Amino acid sequence: MAWERPDWLPRALAALLVLTLLAPVFGWAAGQVGYAEPLENAAEATGATEHATAVGTALFPDYGVPGLGGATGTFVSAVVGTALTLLVGAAIGRALGADTDRRQ
Amino acid sequence: MHIPDGYIDLPLALLFGALAVVVLSVAAKRVNGEISDARAPLLGVVAASIFAAQMLDWPIPGGTSAHFVGGAFAAILLGPHLGALCVATVVTIQALVFGDGGLVVLGANVFNMAVVEVYVGYAVYRLLVPYGEFRAAFAAGWLGITAGALTAALQLGLSSAFQYQLLTTLSIMGAGHLVLGLIEGAITASVYRYLARARPDLRPNAAPEVSA
């Protein structure tokens, strides 16, 4: 199937790059103020925290990279995750697309 | 809002996982073969944007924080069915690659963020859009994330790890996301308004082949 690159794609990719660059900054800032989501607050209030089990198979646990510093690991995770999501999402979009050749 | 393994009882996790599979299967059937070549890459770009935006934790000093989830945003920009598939892709990658959210409860997390937030957000948007797109998008983001959080709170409050303290989970997560959801609504409305003005051809009603 022929695929034409949309004219908006370069600007969209540039925006994604900006977001990935911001990830370590927000991560650092959230750490400074003691980031806690309502889910964590509910778990603490009911004593559920100790029941949580971490997924041991993740390649980039907690959006970090083993052996790399916090900010660098966060940035690498942001780039890898964003690129992977872009590829998988685009593949799903193409798989669900209107491809008349495919149906012949 | 990403629930880790161990928080939800297994029968509940399986039930909501099955519900998520059913809804996403129907969603895939509804849009299969209906997406134009020009619009297909948009799914990847929106999914990637949501992934990257979810990594930006809002640093709110002295209080409870959160991050953008993007379910209503995806629903408004892509339509609800494609939006659900988009957010499900994000949540699944987050769990499998980054350990954000459990594997046993993956279906429940997908149900909360990719089904409830997306479809509730879209319903709110459609209901309020006669009163203005910006207001409708704001309310969609705000109430969509609150609905997703309340569903998560229901699952947690009916589980043994949370000692079946349903009122506690509903009040903490409901109230928390009702306030934090104002930021979700503001981002949803602002980004959508920018995109709608800059690229009106990307709006769902500019591509009627993506059915709602």
Contacts between the chains, C-beta under 8 A, distances in Angstrom:
chain1	res1	chain2	res2	distance
A	1	B	37	7.4
A	2	B	37	7.6
A	3	B	37	6.5
A	3	B	40	8.0
A	4	B	37	6.4
A	4	B	38	6.7
A	5	B	41	7.9
A	6	B	38	5.8
A	6	B	41	5.9
A	6	B	42	7.6
A	8	B	199	5.8
A	8	B	202	7.0
A	9	B	41	6.4
A	9	B	45	7.3
A	12	B	45	4.7
A	12	B	49	7.7
A	13	B	45	7.9
A	15	B	49	7.1
A	16	B	45	7.5
A	16	B	48	5.5
A	16	B	49	6.3
A	16	B	52	5.8
A	19	B	49	6.9
A	19	B	52	3.6
A	19	B	53	6.1
A	19	B	55	7.6
A	19	B	56	7.1
A	20	B	52	5.6
A	20	B	55	7.8
A	22	B	56	5.9
A	23	B	52	6.9
A	23	B	55	4.3
A	23	B	56	6.4
A	26	B	55	7.2
A	26	B	56	4.2
A	26	B	57	5.5
A	26	B	58	7.5
A	26	B	59	6.9
A	27	B	55	7.4
A	27	B	57	6.6
A	29	B	57	7.9
A	29	B	59	3.9
A	30	B	57	3.7
A	30	B	58	7.4
A	30	B	59	4.6
A	30	B	65	6.3
A	32	B	59	6.7
A	33	B	59	4.6
A	33	B	60	6.6
A	33	B	61	4.6
A	33	B	62	7.1
A	33	B	65	7.2
A	35	B	57	5.2
A	35	B	59	6.9
A	35	B	65	4.8
A	36	B	64	5.8
A	36	B	65	6.4
A	37	B	1	6.9
A	37	B	64	6.7
A	37	B	65	6.5
A	37	B	66	5.5
A	37	B	176	7.7
A	38	B	1	8.0
A	38	B	64	5.7
A	38	B	66	7.1
A	38	B	149	6.7
A	38	B	172	5.6
A	38	B	173	4.6
A	38	B	175	7.9
A	38	B	176	3.1
A	38	B	177	6.0
A	38	B	180	7.4
A	39	B	1	6.0
A	39	B	2	7.8
A	39	B	3	6.9
A	39	B	152	6.9
A	39	B	156	7.7
A	39	B	173	6.4
A	41	B	64	6.0
A	41	B	172	5.3
A	41	B	176	6.8
A	42	B	153	6.9
A	42	B	156	6.5
A	42	B	162	7.1
A	42	B	168	6.6
A	42	B	169	4.8
A	42	B	172	4.3
A	42	B	173	5.5
A	43	B	7	7.0
A	43	B	156	7.9
A	43	B	162	7.3
A	45	B	165	7.7
A	45	B	168	5.6
A	45	B	172	6.2
A	46	B	161	7.9
A	46	B	162	4.4
A	46	B	163	5.4
A	46	B	165	4.8
A	46	B	168	5.7
A	46	B	169	7.0
A	47	B	163	6.7
A	48	B	7	6.1
A	48	B	156	7.4
A	48	B	161	4.3
A	48	B	162	4.7
A	48	B	163	7.5
A	51	B	6	4.3
A	51	B	7	6.2
A	51	B	161	3.8
A	52	B	4	4.3
A	52	B	5	7.3
A	52	B	6	5.0
A	52	B	7	6.2
A	53	B	4	6.6
A	53	B	5	4.6
A	53	B	6	4.3
A	53	B	102	7.2
A	54	B	4	6.9
A	54	B	5	8.0
A	54	B	99	6.2
A	55	B	4	7.7
A	55	B	5	6.8
A	55	B	95	6.8
A	55	B	99	4.0
A	55	B	102	6.1
A	55	B	103	5.7
A	56	B	99	8.0
A	57	B	96	8.0
A	57	B	99	7.8
A	57	B	103	7.8
A	58	B	96	7.3
A	58	B	97	6.2
A	58	B	98	5.6
A	58	B	99	3.2
A	59	B	97	5.5
A	59	B	98	7.8
A	60	B	97	6.0
A	60	B	98	5.1
A	60	B	99	7.7
A	61	B	98	7.1
A	61	B	99	4.6
A	62	B	98	7.3
A	62	B	99	6.5
A	62	B	100	7.6
A	63	B	55	6.4
A	63	B	98	5.4
A	63	B	100	7.1
A	74	B	55	7.4
A	77	B	55	7.7
A	77	B	98	6.6
A	78	B	52	6.2
A	78	B	55	5.3
A	80	B	97	7.6
A	81	B	51	5.3
A	81	B	52	7.6
A	81	B	55	7.4
A	81	B	93	6.5
A	81	B	94	7.5
A	81	B	97	6.6
A	81	B	98	6.4
A	82	B	48	4.8
A	82	B	51	5.5
A	82	B	52	4.7
A	83	B	48	7.5
A	84	B	93	5.9
A	84	B	97	6.7
A	85	B	44	7.4
A	85	B	47	4.8
A	85	B	48	4.6
A	85	B	50	7.8
A	85	B	51	4.2
A	85	B	89	6.4
A	85	B	90	5.9
A	85	B	93	5.5
A	86	B	44	4.6
A	86	B	45	6.6
A	86	B	47	6.9
A	86	B	48	3.8
A	87	B	44	6.8
A	88	B	44	7.4
A	88	B	47	7.3
A	88	B	89	5.5
A	88	B	93	6.6
A	89	B	43	4.8
A	89	B	44	3.5
A	89	B	45	7.4
A	89	B	46	7.2
A	89	B	47	3.4
A	89	B	48	6.4
A	89	B	86	6.3
A	89	B	89	5.3
A	90	B	40	7.0
A	90	B	41	5.3
A	90	B	43	6.6
A	90	B	44	3.1
A	90	B	45	7.7
A	91	B	44	7.5
A	92	B	43	6.0
A	92	B	44	7.8
A	92	B	85	6.2
A	92	B	89	6.4
A	93	B	35	6.1
A	93	B	39	7.6
A	93	B	40	3.7
A	93	B	41	6.3
A	93	B	42	7.0
A	93	B	43	3.5
A	93	B	44	5.9
A	94	B	40	5.1
A	96	B	28	6.7
A	96	B	31	5.4
A	96	B	32	5.1
A	96	B	33	7.0
A	96	B	34	7.5
A	96	B	35	5.4
A	96	B	40	7.6
A	96	B	43	8.0
A	96	B	82	7.8
A	96	B	85	7.8
A	97	B	33	7.4
A	97	B	35	4.6
A	97	B	36	7.1
A	97	B	37	6.1
A	97	B	40	4.4
A	98	B	33	5.3
A	98	B	34	6.3
A	98	B	35	6.1
A	98	B	36	6.0
A	98	B	37	7.3
A	98	B	209	6.7
A	99	B	33	7.7
A	99	B	37	7.8
A	103	B	33	7.6
